[in-house]
Amino acid sequence: MISFELMSVFILLALLSYLTPGPDWAVISKGVFKSKREGIVTAFGVQSGLFFHLVLGSLGATVILATSKTAFNILQIIGAFYLVYLGSSGLREIYLNKNQQLSVTVSPDIIKKKRNPFLIGLLANVFNPKVAIFFISILPQFINPSLPPLRQVIILGMIDIIIGIFWWIIFVYALSYIQRVFLKGKSQIIIESITNVFLLLFGFIMLIGAVFM
């Protein structure tokens, strides 16, 4: 089994990775601003994306991403365009809602039906190659070479996913409270706009990294 010391370090590292702002923060925040439920569903979509990377990591497929710059770049470009799409569509929705004030011709129910928060979170994570690299570059540092590596990768991956679930639940409820108490009217529109701008920035940064680096 993995030593207690190594497990403690891994748990701390996993927690710090969630505490560090990134695309997942912006994607889940975008859901929370619609409703607490949408934020939770988006978060579960994000964590479900980790299962995808865990399977790849367990099968050794992430080695391809780690060793093939072309494969890494292709996945990064897809993820970048997806984040740009989320940010731009979010800004467009804010603009339309502001001008039309959700009139009778634009039903909120219709807008909600167009959204699939679970899928949004899932795709945002699946198309993030840095998550895949995590399973091939970080996890091996905590694996005991004298024990079956596959079992250890699965255990560590599941621990990371569980930590993330607890973190995102806290994150969603805290942000929902802040939104309800402090963010009203124009303040919420401003924060939502900033969140979508961050999505755009993350997307452009990923795109620049894939094309020029």
N, C-alpha and C positions, 0 to 999 in steps of 0.2 A: 504493500500500500504506500501511497504518497505520505511523506513525513508530515507531522503536524506543522512544523516550521514552514515548509514549502507551501502547504495548503493555506496557511495564514497569509503568506506573501501573495499568493495567487488571488485570494479573495479580496485583499486590499487593492491589488492591481486592477482587478475586474471592477471593483466599486469606483475607483478613480477614473477608469475609462468611461463609466456612465456619468460621472459628475462633470466630465469635461464637455462643454458645449460643442455640438456638432450638428450635422444634418438631421439626426434623429430628434434632437431637441426641437428644431424648427418644425419638422413634420408633425410631431405629437402636439406641440403648442397650437399649431394650425387647427388640429382637431378639437382641442380643448376650447378654443374660442367659439366653436360651433355649439358644443355641449360637452358636459363632463363624460357622458356615455360615449360620444364620438372619440374623445381623447383616449379613453380606456381601450376602445376597440382598435384604434390606430396603434396604440402601444403594444397590444397583443399581436397585431399584424407585424410590427417591427420585430418582436421577439420570435415570431414564427419564422421570420426570415433567417434567424440564427440557426434554426433547425436545418435549413437548406445548406448553410455553410458548414454546419457540424457534420452533415452527411458527406459533403464533399471532402472535409478534412479527414473524416474517418476512412474514406476510401482512397485518400491520397491524391485526390484530384486537384487540391489546392497547390500541390507541388508544381503543376503546370502553370498556374497563375504566378507563382513565385519565381519560376525560372524562365517563363516566356513573357517577354515585354510586350509582344504583340497581343497576346491573349489578355493580359492585364489592361492594356490601353483600350482595347475594344470594350471590355466590360466597364471601364471607367468612363468612356465616352457615352455609353448607353445610360449609365447612372447620372452623368452630368446633365444630359438632355432631359432626363426625367425630373431632376430637381428644378431645372429651368422651367419646365412645363408646369410643375406644381406652383412655383413662385409666381409666374406670369398669370396663370389662370386664377390664382388667389387674388392678385391685385386687380385683375379684370372683374372678378366677382364683387369685390369691395366697391369698385367704381360703379358698376351697374346697380348694386343695392343702394348706394348713396344717391344716385340720380333718380332711380325709379321708386325709392322708398318702399320696395316690396309691395307694389300696388296690387290690385286685384288680378291684373293680367300676369303677374309674376308671383306665383304661389310659393311660399316657403317649403311646402311639402314636395313640390315638384323639384325644387333645388336640392333637397335632401336626397331624393330618390336618385339623382344623378351621381351622388357620391357613394363610394364604397370605401369607408375609412380603413377597414381591415386590409383590403387590397393595396391601398395607398401606402400604408406602413410596410406591408410585405415587400412590395416592389422596391421601395426606397432602400430597404436593407439588402435585398437580394442583389441589386445592381451596385452595391458599394463594395468594390474589390478590396478595400482596406480591411473589411470585416473578414473576408476570406483569408487574407494574409495573416490576420491575427491567429487563426487556427494552425497555421503552418510555421509561424515565426515565434509566437509567444508560448503556446501550449507545450511545445517540445522542451522548453526550458524547465518545466515542472514534471517531466515524465521520468520515472525510474527505469533506466535501461534494462534492469534485471527482471522487469515484469512485462506482461503483454501490453504493447503500446496502444492498441486499439481500444481496449477497455479503459485505459487511463484517459485517452482523448475524449471518449464519450462522457466519462464521469466529470472531467473538468469542464467540458462544454455545457453539460446540464447544470452544473453549479453556476456557471456564468449566466445562463439563461434565467435561472431562478432568481439570482441576485438582481438581474435586470427587471424582472416582473415586479418584484417588491419596490425597486427604485422608481419605476414608472408610475406605479399606483400612488406612491407618495407625491411624485412630481405632479401628476394630474390633479390630485385633490388639492395640493397647495396652490397650484396655478389657478384652479377653478375658484378657490376661495379669494385669492388676490383679485381675480377678474370680477367676482361678484361684489366685493367690498370696495375696491379702489378704482376699477376700470369701468367707467360708464360713458356712454355717448361717444364723444370725439376721442376720449382717451383710449377706448377699446379699438376704435378704427385705426388710430395711430399705431398701437402695439401690433395689431393684426398686419398692418402694412409693413412694419419693421420686420416681423416674422417672415413674411413672404419675400421681402427684399433679401433677407439672410439666405433663404432658400435659393434665390437667384445667384447670390454671391458664391455660395457653396458650389452650385452647379458650374459657374464660370471658372472658379478656381480648379475644380476637378478637370474641366475641359482643357484649360491652359496646361495643367500638369500632364495630361495625356498627350497633348499635341507637341509641346515644346520641351518636355523634360524626359 
